[in-house]
Amino acid sequence: MIGADGAAGCGGLVGAACEIQRQQEESGSGVGGRIFWTIVILGTAAAISLRILAPTLRARYPQAWWRLIGFPLTWARVLWTWRKLAALRDLSVAKRPPLALIGGDVMVRGRSLRPAAPRLGVPKVEHGGLVVRVKMHPGQVPEQYAQAAEAMAHAFKVFRVLVHSQQYGYVHLRLIAWDPLANPTVPAHHRGQFMRASVGQWEDGFTWHIDLREIPHWLIVGATRSGKSTLLAALVAEWARQPLALVGIDLKGGMELGLFEPRLSALATTRAEAADLLEYLVDLALDRMRICRAHAARSIWNLPENLRPVPVVVLVDEVAELYLMASGAEKAEVARVSTALLRIGQLGAALGVHLLIAGQRVGSDLGTGVTALRAQLGGRVCHRVNDPATAEMVLGDVSPDAVMAAQQISPTQQGVVIGYADGRVMRGRSLLVTPDEARRTSARYAHMTPPLPALQEIEDAVSAGTVVDQ
């Protein structure tokens, strides 16, 4: 009995222990199950929220959307489709299977060749795009990848794929996520460089810079409501923050450049004022020339910093008004203007006097002075124009294809340009700067207007209505 009771007691204890263990296991599995389903529910909720909020995030904060969502998804799509795309576009090379015997062009062993796709490098995220380096197979050239760029854009579901080679044996694929001309933006770190204005984006996604150190003089044309005034406002908004002297010539009574008058060192609104102002600038350039010669400097940038004069940017709006003559009496005045502009164009690059010529129409019918001046203006920007002669005048000596492209800009594409700089011709679009923004920017940085005695003299003389002795 005792043995039996002991056995029974032991059996009871063992049974109780087993029951406790079973309950603990069930409890543990319940906790694990709850954790699992919690993760599933939270993940599903996050995916749904992301799906709902993604369009808003992309519309308001496109760069944040691209870095958080667009870039990972696009790179996953590249990895998923790369092997098949490379095979279909003849970018893959047949890889010989191990231990295969090849006699001439005949495969002896009965195994199919394995196509090896070009090897992709590590992607680098950029402003609205990504760049990845691809190692080409021996015998391949970048042109083969350029021919497949459109197929890549469709496969990767991006706006455009650009192909360029910076190193032997490799090509770089630049994927542009969306149309840069639809809503151009400029990264903050691209701004602030002296003598350079970041005014928009090119069609390849790169920032559009107008750098006076690289290209000292520019010609900008565009019909009414083509975006020319917006580009001028974007330029002044950038240069107003820099230690530059801005000088304006606006023969529309100052209606355009008058918005920036607080930041302008001088503003001429008639041809007589413009002639006096330009001749003073010529004298200013000659004075700087003597300073450079005295210090054995080939330009003001070779002078010591304490002797370096302030660069001057001359903004000319409606250049045709400077050359039109209603009577023979105006011929001498036009000749003064034409001669002064040409001399500044020839001498000003090294002496810190830069021209930015803008107008609705520029043609050879305005006179030989315009044609001679055009040869000094290395930077060219052409908005939509009303006559082929203007596009030919601006871009004809650069590229015939650019002339045709400029004439295809529609009236709805305000701000879209055909530009030429550093050997490239392409479409671009300037940032939208409203008149109120331009006025506020000029007033905010009015204290940075540098003193230029020669310009101040002519400004006072013009205000007083007196003639300044030359």
Summary of the structure (lengths in Angstrom):
residues: 470
radius of gyration: 34.1
end to end distance: 137.4
largest distance: 142.9
contacts: 1416
relative contact order: 0.10
helix: 49%
strand: 20%
